[in-house]
């Protein structure tokens, strides 16, 4: 898919962006018509990245009068970001396990005392899981 920037004639201001299939035309000739905005084809820089250890930021759109660019950048995740994602994933895993334990206990017809013991065991398992991760 081609990315176009709509440029205010006589400036380097990007008015809008458009992804699609416009008929290719000579943008320099179109830009000279009645001082109206015109479209230019943008070059996209979108480097590959690994979401587990990197973050993609952007895009930043620029037009310098001759070239239009859309640039994404990639940076390494901080240790705090990696830790936060790991902790969130661990909490989701533990929530699903707890739901499964409660469901199984209910289906087995366990009374409230047995259920309390199961939940206490689950909470201890959760502490151990968090220590290991």
matplotlib code that plots the C-alpha trace (Angstrom):
import matplotlib.pyplot as plt

x = [0.0, 1.3, 1.4, 0.7, 1.1, -1.2, 1.0, -0.1, 1.2, 4.1, 5.0, 6.4, 3.2, 1.6, -2.2, -3.2, -2.0, -3.7, -2.9, -4.3, -4.1, -4.1, -3.4, 0.3, 0.8, 3.5, 3.3, 5.4, 3.0, 0.0, 1.5, 1.7, -2.1, -3.8, -1.8, -3.9, -2.7, -1.0, -0.1, 3.4, 4.4, 6.1, 9.0, 8.3, 11.2, 9.9, 12.7, 12.0, 11.9, 11.5, 8.5, 9.8, 13.0, 12.3, 9.8, 8.8, 7.9, 6.5, 5.7, 7.2, 6.1, 8.3, 8.3, 11.3, 10.1, 11.4, 11.0, 8.3, 9.2, 7.4, 9.9, 9.5, 12.3, 13.2, 14.8, 15.6, 13.1, 14.3, 14.6, 11.7, 9.5, 10.5, 9.8, 6.4, 5.4, 6.6, 4.7, 1.5, 1.8, 2.4, -0.7, -2.8, -1.5, -2.2, -5.7, -6.6, -5.2, -7.2, -10.4, -9.7, -9.1, -12.4, -14.3, -12.9, -13.7, -17.3, -17.8, -16.3, -18.9, -16.3, -17.8, -16.5, -13.9, -12.2, -12.5, -10.7, -7.9, -7.5, -7.3, -4.7, -2.7, -3.1, -1.9, 1.2, 1.8, 1.5, 4.2, 6.5, 5.8, 6.6, 9.9, 11.0, 10.2]
y = [0.0, 3.5, 6.2, 9.8, 13.1, 15.9, 19.1, 22.7, 24.4, 26.7, 25.2, 22.0, 21.5, 18.1, 18.6, 14.9, 11.4, 8.9, 5.2, 3.7, 3.6, 7.0, 7.2, 7.9, 11.4, 14.0, 15.7, 18.7, 19.5, 19.1, 21.3, 24.2, 24.2, 27.2, 27.0, 24.1, 21.4, 18.4, 14.8, 13.4, 9.8, 9.1, 6.7, 4.5, 3.4, 0.7, -1.4, -5.0, -5.4, -8.0, -7.0, -9.0, -6.9, -3.8, -1.0, 0.6, 4.3, 6.7, 7.4, 10.7, 12.3, 14.9, 16.7, 18.9, 20.4, 17.5, 14.3, 12.9, 10.4, 8.4, 7.0, 4.5, 4.0, 1.0, 1.1, -1.5, -1.9, -0.9, -3.5, -1.9, -2.3, -6.0, -6.7, -5.0, -7.0, -10.2, -9.4, -8.6, -11.9, -13.8, -12.2, -13.2, -16.8, -17.0, -15.5, -18.2, -21.0, -19.7, -19.6, -23.2, -24.4, -22.7, -24.2, -27.7, -27.5, -26.4, -29.2, -31.7, -30.6, -29.4, -27.6, -24.2, -25.6, -27.7, -24.7, -22.5, -25.1, -25.2, -21.4, -21.2, -23.8, -21.8, -18.6, -20.4, -21.8, -18.3, -17.0, -19.8, -19.1, -15.5, -16.3, -18.5, -16.0]
z = [0.0, -0.8, 1.7, 0.6, 2.5, 1.6, 1.6, 1.9, -1.3, -0.7, 2.7, 4.2, 6.4, 6.3, 6.3, 6.2, 5.3, 3.1, 2.6, -0.6, -4.3, -5.9, -9.6, -9.9, -11.2, -11.4, -8.0, -9.1, -11.9, -9.6, -6.9, -9.3, -10.0, -8.4, -5.2, -3.9, -1.6, -3.3, -2.5, -2.3, -2.0, 1.4, 2.0, 5.1, 7.4, 9.7, 11.1, 12.3, 16.1, 18.8, 21.0, 24.0, 24.3, 22.1, 21.7, 18.4, 18.6, 16.1, 13.4, 12.8, 9.5, 7.8, 4.5, 3.7, 0.4, -1.7, 0.2, 2.4, 5.1, 7.8, 10.3, 13.1, 15.6, 17.8, 21.2, 23.8, 26.6, 30.0, 32.7, 34.5, 31.4, 31.0, 34.7, 34.6, 31.5, 33.2, 36.4, 34.5, 32.6, 35.8, 37.5, 34.5, 34.6, 38.3, 37.9, 35.3, 37.6, 40.6, 38.5, 37.3, 40.9, 42.1, 39.2, 39.8, 43.5, 42.8, 40.3, 42.8, 45.3, 47.9, 50.9, 52.0, 54.4, 51.7, 49.3, 51.9, 52.2, 48.4, 48.2, 51.0, 49.1, 46.0, 47.7, 49.0, 45.5, 44.1, 46.6, 45.5, 41.8, 42.2, 44.1, 41.3, 38.6]

ax = plt.figure().add_subplot(projection="3d")
ax.plot(x, y, z, "-o")
ax.set_aspect("equal")
plt.show()
